[in-house]
Amino acid sequence: MSSMEVVIFGAGGLGREIYDTLLTINARTQTYTIRGFIDEVKEPGTLINGLPVLGGLDTLERLRGQVGVIIGIALPEARRKLHLQYKDAYAFPNVIHPSAVVSGFATLGEAILIQSNCVVAANASIGDGAMMNAHSGVGHDARVEQYCSIMSYCDLAGNAVLGEATFVGTGAKIIPSTKIAPGSYLCAGAVVFKDVPAASKLMGNPAKIIG
């Protein structure tokens, strides 16, 4: 079985974490041939943890039809823009760390990142371009809509809904059946007990809208 050639879009902290995850996956089964990073800021040829920066968007265009793209940017709007712009020209594989537990009854879209020690429970759904960083959980029947970014040590409890392109900061908690409307931002450590309107910024325990 041949491995898939891929590039990581974004050579910052998340991109480096993804590279580490790909190496962990390959140590078990050779799944990816990792060509390098695509990054608009860093100088082409720069080595980051031994992997080269290939160039920016112009380089990505030259690789059209040759590679899959793994999104290494955490900001929801950036994830959405990249996926929507290029999804018809490139494959966007799901990357799931071997230590993650994903129920066979869960539903996953494409371009999803699920990092180490995450749990996706039965009948949960994860939309296109969403990501979960390490040690986060999505409960049964919960819904994570497209392009959401869930940072480390977060919990989305059963039947909760995370609206499209919402950012969930480190350690935030969302109690069962709570609905977070699209475009919201949960600060680190926020604990959400009630439904939240669109494009809200929340902080604290219990979480309060601050913007």
C-alpha positions in Angstrom: 0.0 0.0 0.0 1.5 3.3 -1.1 1.7 6.3 1.3 -0.1 9.6 0.6 2.1 12.6 -0.2 1.2 15.5 2.0 2.2 19.0 3.0 1.4 20.8 6.2 -0.1 24.3 5.7 1.4 26.4 8.5 4.8 25.9 10.2 3.9 27.4 13.6 3.2 25.5 16.8 0.2 23.6 15.5 2.0 22.6 12.3 4.9 21.2 14.3 2.5 19.3 16.5 0.9 17.8 13.4 4.3 16.8 12.0 4.9 15.0 15.2 1.6 13.2 15.0 2.3 12.2 11.4 5.6 10.7 12.5 3.8 8.8 15.2 1.3 7.4 12.7 4.1 6.4 10.3 6.0 4.6 13.1 3.0 2.2 13.2 2.1 2.1 9.5 3.7 4.1 6.8 0.7 6.2 5.8 2.2 9.6 4.8 5.1 10.9 2.8 5.6 14.3 4.3 7.0 16.7 1.7 7.3 19.8 4.0 5.6 22.9 5.3 3.7 25.5 3.3 4.1 28.8 5.0 3.7 32.4 3.8 6.1 33.9 6.3 9.0 31.6 6.9 11.9 31.5 4.4 11.8 28.6 1.9 14.4 26.1 2.7 14.2 26.7 6.5 14.3 23.4 8.4 11.8 23.1 11.2 12.4 19.9 13.3 14.2 18.6 10.2 11.3 19.2 7.8 11.8 21.9 5.1 9.6 24.9 4.4 8.8 24.5 0.7 7.4 28.0 0.1 4.1 29.8 0.2 0.8 29.7 -1.8 2.7 29.9 -5.1 4.5 26.6 -4.2 1.2 25.0 -3.2 -0.2 25.9 -6.6 2.7 24.2 -8.3 2.0 21.0 -6.2 -1.6 20.9 -7.4 -2.6 17.3 -8.0 0.5 16.0 -6.4 -0.1 16.3 -2.6 -2.8 16.3 0.0 -3.0 19.3 2.4 -3.2 19.1 6.2 -4.3 22.4 7.8 -1.8 23.4 10.5 -3.6 26.7 11.5 -5.9 26.9 14.5 -7.9 30.0 13.7 -11.3 28.9 12.5 -11.7 31.6 9.8 -8.3 30.7 8.3 -9.2 27.0 8.3 -12.4 27.7 6.6 -10.8 30.0 4.0 -8.1 27.5 3.1 -10.4 24.5 2.8 -13.1 26.2 0.8 -10.5 27.7 -1.6 -8.7 24.5 -2.3 -10.9 21.6 -1.5 -11.8 21.0 -5.2 -8.1 20.9 -6.2 -6.5 19.0 -3.3 -7.3 16.1 -1.0 -7.7 17.1 2.7 -7.2 13.9 4.7 -8.3 13.4 8.3 -5.4 13.1 10.7 -6.2 11.1 13.9 -3.5 10.4 16.5 -3.2 6.7 17.2 -4.0 7.3 20.9 -7.3 9.0 20.1 -10.6 7.1 20.7 -13.2 7.7 18.0 -16.4 5.7 18.2 -17.4 3.7 15.2 -20.8 5.3 15.5 -19.4 8.9 15.2 -19.6 10.8 12.0 -16.6 12.6 10.6 -16.2 15.0 7.7 -12.9 15.8 5.9 -9.9 17.9 6.8 -10.3 17.0 10.5 -7.5 16.9 13.0 -7.9 14.8 16.2 -4.8 14.9 18.4 -3.5 12.7 21.1 -5.8 11.2 23.8 -8.9 12.8 22.5 -12.3 11.0 22.7 -15.2 11.3 20.2 -18.2 9.4 21.7 -21.0 7.4 20.1 -23.2 9.3 17.6 -21.2 12.5 17.9 -20.4 14.4 14.6 -17.4 16.4 13.6 -17.8 18.7 10.6 -15.3 19.5 7.8 -12.2 21.3 8.8 -12.7 21.0 12.6 -9.9 20.3 14.9 -9.4 18.9 18.5 -6.2 19.4 20.2 -4.8 17.0 22.8 -6.9 15.5 25.7 -10.2 17.0 24.6 -13.5 15.2 24.4 -16.8 15.3 22.5 -19.7 13.5 24.2 -22.4 11.3 22.8 -24.7 12.9 20.2 -22.8 16.2 20.4 -22.2 18.2 17.2 -19.1 20.1 16.3 -19.9 22.0 13.2 -17.5 22.9 10.3 -14.2 24.7 11.1 -14.5 24.7 14.8 -11.2 24.7 16.7 -11.1 23.0 20.1 -7.9 23.5 22.1 -6.4 21.1 24.6 -8.2 19.7 27.7 -11.7 20.9 26.6 -15.0 19.0 27.1 -18.1 19.2 24.9 -20.7 17.2 26.8 -23.4 15.0 25.4 -26.0 16.6 23.0 -24.2 19.9 23.0 -23.7 21.9 19.8 -20.7 23.9 18.8 -21.7 26.3 16.0 -19.6 26.7 12.8 -16.2 28.4 13.1 -16.2 28.6 16.9 -13.0 28.7 18.9 -12.8 26.9 22.2 -9.9 27.9 24.4 -7.8 25.6 26.5 -9.7 23.9 29.3 -13.1 25.2 28.4 -16.2 23.1 29.3 -19.6 23.1 27.7 -22.4 21.3 29.7 -24.9 18.8 28.2 -27.4 20.1 25.6 -25.9 23.6 25.5 -25.9 25.3 22.1 -23.1 27.7 21.1 -24.1 29.7 18.0 -21.6 30.1 15.1 -18.6 32.3 15.2 -18.2 32.4 19.0 -15.0 32.5 21.0 -14.7 30.8 24.4 -11.7 32.0 26.4 -9.5 29.5 28.2 -11.2 27.9 31.2 -14.7 29.2 30.3 -17.5 26.9 31.6 -20.7 27.4 29.6 -24.0 26.5 31.3 -26.5 28.1 28.8 -27.1 28.7 25.1 -24.9 31.4 23.5 -25.9 33.7 20.7 -23.8 34.0 17.5 -20.4 35.7 17.5 -20.2 35.9 21.3 -17.0 36.1 23.3 -17.2 34.3 26.7 -15.0 34.2 29.8 -15.2 32.8 33.3 -17.0 30.2 35.4 -19.9 30.5 34.9 -19.1 32.0 31.5 -20.3 35.5 30.8 -20.5 37.3 27.5 -17.8 40.0 27.3 -18.0 40.9 23.7 
